[in-house]
Amino acid sequence: MTAPCEAPPDYLVIGHVTRDLLPDGGHRPGGTVTYASMAAARLGLRVGVVTSAAPGDVRLGTGIGVAVKPAPQTTIFENFYVGGARRQYCRAVAAPLGLADVPAGWRAARIVHLGPVAQEVDPQLVTAFGEALVGVTPQGWMRRWDADGAVQRADWPTAREVLARADVVILSIDDLEGDRALLQQWVRWTPLLVLTVGKDGAIIYHGGQQRRFPAFDVVEVDPTGAGDVFAAAYLTRLSETGDAYEAAQYANCAASFVVEGVGAARVPAREAVEWRLVHGRRRADGSYS
């Protein structure tokens, strides 16, 4: 592992960078850590990433500290779209990540984001960071793939422990495949659960209450990375204000920039988010409840 000797980051995100294969034969960087780290950095935080990949495959924004656990291959995903439905394949997986892979000086990070994409993050990390604000985007613990690499939803055996220990859990309705019964069970286990519902914005489950926050009204080009930017912005603003509801509006705003274009170039700076919060238009309430 390469371990930068730096002060503890404000924002530490743990998970695999990915190589996402494109229909034209090319590829682009992906994974929660890619988009979340760039978002936190552009919001002005000092950012650290713990990941695993093949040599030369980690290319994040300037100013982001990276600790890489070497692996023979980088995690690779490939997506196919048929009739508007996505079929996802996992072609390769890098090395697992645990506490030993986190530089000792980084364990005092103010915000810790566990962002697995392929079962790679040790769930026990949820209890490893003392007074940090610990956020979890659990989609990678909810996936399995068969011998051909076809990705399917999987049971999450450590769900109850992680949900009870995390300060914030952020996931999308797509992660749950619309399973409302499972959602309500997880709401009971989690002190603060944030559900993103695409164009309908986000729903906050907190303190026995449910509040919805509409998305910003923009023209969607590509939603890739929007959920990861939402998560980074939510955790950042929650850390700054302690307000679970203000953080939802802020995160919806940050994510709205990402869907307007393709790739990480649309991840916004803090000044752009603050301008749109004042001047942007929100959508009418959506249908999900």
C-alpha positions in Angstrom: 0.0 0.0 0.0 1.1 3.6 -0.6 0.3 5.6 2.5 0.6 9.4 2.3 1.9 11.0 5.4 -0.6 13.8 5.8 -2.8 15.3 8.5 -6.2 13.5 9.0 -8.5 14.4 6.1 -11.8 16.2 6.7 -13.5 13.6 4.5 -12.3 10.0 4.2 -14.0 7.7 1.7 -13.2 4.0 1.5 -14.1 1.7 -1.4 -13.0 0.7 -4.9 -12.4 3.0 -7.8 -13.7 1.2 -10.8 -13.2 1.0 -14.5 -16.6 1.4 -16.2 -16.7 -0.1 -19.7 -18.5 1.9 -22.3 -20.5 0.6 -25.3 -18.0 2.1 -27.8 -15.2 0.0 -26.3 -13.8 2.8 -24.2 -14.0 3.2 -20.4 -14.2 5.9 -17.8 -13.4 6.0 -14.1 -16.2 5.2 -11.7 -17.1 4.0 -8.3 -18.5 5.8 -5.2 -15.0 7.0 -4.1 -14.3 8.6 -7.5 -17.4 10.9 -7.5 -17.7 11.4 -3.7 -14.0 12.4 -3.3 -14.2 14.9 -6.1 -17.4 16.3 -4.7 -16.0 16.7 -1.2 -12.8 18.3 -2.5 -14.8 20.8 -4.7 -16.8 21.7 -1.6 -13.5 22.7 0.0 -12.7 19.7 2.2 -9.4 18.0 2.6 -10.0 14.6 1.2 -8.5 11.1 1.6 -9.3 8.0 -0.3 -8.5 4.4 0.6 -8.9 2.1 -2.3 -7.5 -0.9 -4.2 -6.6 -1.1 -7.9 -4.1 -2.2 -10.4 -1.0 0.1 -10.7 -1.8 3.3 -12.6 -5.6 3.0 -12.5 -6.3 5.5 -9.7 -6.8 9.0 -11.3 -8.6 11.4 -8.9 -8.7 15.1 -8.7 -5.8 17.2 -7.6 -5.4 17.7 -3.9 -7.0 14.4 -3.0 -4.8 12.1 -0.9 -4.9 8.4 -1.9 -3.8 5.3 -0.2 -3.8 2.4 -2.7 -3.8 -1.3 -1.8 -2.2 -2.9 -4.9 -4.2 -5.5 -6.8 -3.7 -7.5 -9.9 -6.7 -5.9 -11.5 -9.0 -3.0 -10.9 -12.7 -3.5 -10.3 -14.5 -3.5 -13.6 -18.2 -3.0 -14.4 -20.0 -3.2 -17.7 -23.6 -1.9 -18.2 -26.0 -2.8 -21.0 -29.3 -1.0 -21.6 -32.2 -2.8 -23.2 -35.6 -1.1 -23.5 -34.5 1.4 -20.8 -33.6 -1.3 -18.3 -30.0 -1.7 -17.2 -28.2 -5.0 -17.0 -24.9 -4.8 -15.1 -21.9 -7.2 -15.1 -18.9 -7.3 -12.8 -15.9 -8.3 -14.8 -13.1 -8.1 -12.2 -12.7 -7.2 -8.5 -9.7 -5.7 -6.7 -8.6 -6.5 -3.2 -10.7 -6.3 0.0 -10.3 -3.3 2.3 -10.1 -3.2 6.1 -8.8 -1.1 8.9 -5.2 -2.2 8.3 -5.4 -0.5 4.9 -6.3 2.9 6.4 -3.2 5.0 7.2 -2.9 5.5 11.0 -2.9 9.2 10.7 -6.1 9.2 8.7 -8.1 7.4 11.4 -9.0 10.7 13.1 -10.9 11.9 10.0 -13.9 14.2 10.8 -16.2 12.5 8.2 -15.9 8.8 7.2 -17.8 7.5 4.1 -17.9 3.8 3.6 -18.7 3.3 -0.1 -18.5 -0.3 -1.2 -19.3 -1.2 -4.8 -18.4 -4.9 -4.8 -18.5 -6.4 -1.3 -15.0 -5.0 -0.8 -15.3 -2.9 2.4 -15.1 -4.7 5.8 -18.5 -3.9 7.5 -16.6 -3.7 10.9 -15.2 -0.4 9.8 -18.5 1.2 10.8 -17.2 1.1 14.5 -13.6 1.9 13.8 -13.5 5.7 13.7 -14.3 7.1 17.2 -16.0 10.5 17.1 -16.2 10.7 13.3 -19.5 11.3 11.5 -19.8 7.9 9.8 -21.9 7.7 6.6 -22.7 4.5 4.7 -23.8 4.0 1.0 -24.4 0.3 1.2 -25.1 -0.6 -2.5 -21.9 -2.7 -2.8 -23.0 -4.9 0.2 -26.3 -5.5 -1.6 -24.8 -7.0 -4.8 -23.7 -10.5 -5.9 -22.8 -11.7 -9.3 -22.8 -15.1 -11.0 -20.1 -17.0 -12.9 -20.9 -14.8 -16.0 -20.6 -11.7 -13.9 -24.3 -10.8 -14.0 -25.0 -8.6 -11.0 -28.1 -9.3 -8.9 -29.4 -8.0 -5.6 -28.1 -9.9 -2.7 -29.1 -10.4 1.0 -27.0 -8.2 3.3 -26.2 -10.3 6.4 -24.6 -7.5 8.4 -27.3 -5.0 7.7 -28.7 -4.7 11.2 -25.4 -4.1 12.8 -24.2 -1.6 10.2 -27.5 0.3 10.1 -27.6 0.6 13.9 -24.0 1.8 14.2 -23.8 4.2 11.2 -24.7 7.9 11.8 -26.2 8.2 8.4 -27.3 5.6 5.8 -27.8 6.9 2.2 -29.2 4.6 -0.5 -31.5 4.8 -3.6 -34.8 3.2 -4.2 -33.1 1.3 -7.1 -30.8 -0.3 -4.5 -33.9 -1.7 -2.9 -35.6 -2.7 -6.2 -38.7 -1.0 -4.8 -38.9 -3.2 -1.7 -40.9 -1.0 0.7 -41.2 -3.6 3.4 -37.4 -3.9 3.6 -37.1 -0.1 3.6 -39.5 0.2 6.6 -37.5 -2.4 8.4 -34.3 -0.6 7.8 -35.8 2.7 8.9 -36.6 1.1 12.3 -32.9 0.1 12.6 -31.3 3.3 11.5 -31.1 6.7 13.4 -31.0 8.6 10.1 -31.8 7.1 6.7 -31.8 9.1 3.5 -33.6 7.6 0.5 -32.9 9.1 -3.0 -35.7 8.6 -5.5 -34.2 10.0 -8.7 -36.2 12.9 -10.2 -38.4 12.9 -7.1 -35.5 14.0 -4.9 -35.0 12.5 -1.5 -36.9 11.4 1.5 -35.4 11.7 5.1 -36.4 9.2 7.8 -35.3 10.7 11.1 -36.7 10.8 14.6 -39.8 8.8 13.7 -40.7 11.2 11.0 -40.6 11.2 7.2 -39.9 14.4 5.2 -39.4 14.6 1.4 -37.3 17.2 -0.5 -37.9 17.7 -4.2 -35.0 17.6 -6.7 -33.9 20.7 -8.6 -35.5 21.2 -12.0 -32.8 20.6 -14.5 -32.4 18.8 -17.9 -31.0 15.3 -17.3 -28.3 14.1 -19.6 -26.6 11.3 -17.6 -27.4 10.4 -13.9 -24.0 8.6 -13.4 -22.4 9.6 -10.2 -25.3 11.8 -9.0 -26.0 9.6 -6.0 -22.4 9.6 -4.9 -22.2 13.4 -5.2 -25.5 13.6 -3.2 -24.0 11.5 -0.5 -20.8 13.5 -0.2 -22.7 16.8 -0.2 -25.1 15.5 2.4 -22.4 14.3 4.8 -20.5 17.5 4.3 -23.4 19.8 5.1 -24.7 17.6 7.9 -21.2 17.8 9.5 -21.3 21.6 9.1 -24.8 22.3 10.4 -26.1 19.3 12.2 -29.4 19.7 10.3 -30.6 16.6 8.6 -33.1 18.5 6.5 -31.0 21.4 5.4 -28.4 18.8 4.3 -31.0 17.2 2.1 -31.7 20.4 0.2 -28.0 21.1 -0.2 -27.3 17.5 -1.5 -30.2 17.7 -3.9 -28.7 20.9 -5.3 -25.2 19.5 -5.6 -26.4 16.3 -7.4 -28.5 18.4 -9.9 -25.3 19.6 -11.5 -24.0 16.1 -12.2 -27.0 14.9 -14.2 -26.6 17.9 -16.6 -23.6 16.4 -18.3 -21.4 13.3 -18.6 -18.6 12.3 -16.2 -16.9 14.0 -13.3 -16.5 17.4 -15.0 -20.0 18.4 -13.8 -19.2 17.9 -10.1 -19.8 21.4 -8.7 -17.8 23.8 -6.6 -19.3 25.2 -3.4 -20.0 28.6 -4.9 -22.1 27.0 -7.7 -24.1 25.0 -5.2 -24.8 28.1 -3.0 -25.9 30.1 -6.0 -28.3 27.5 -7.2 -29.7 27.0 -3.7 -30.9 30.6 -3.9 -31.8 31.0 -7.6 -32.6 27.5 -8.7 -36.0 26.0 -9.2 -37.2 22.9 -7.5 -39.5 20.3 -9.1 -43.0 19.8 -8.0 -43.4 17.0 -5.4 -42.9 13.6 -7.0 -45.1 10.5 -6.6 -43.0 8.3 -4.4 -44.0 8.1 -0.7 
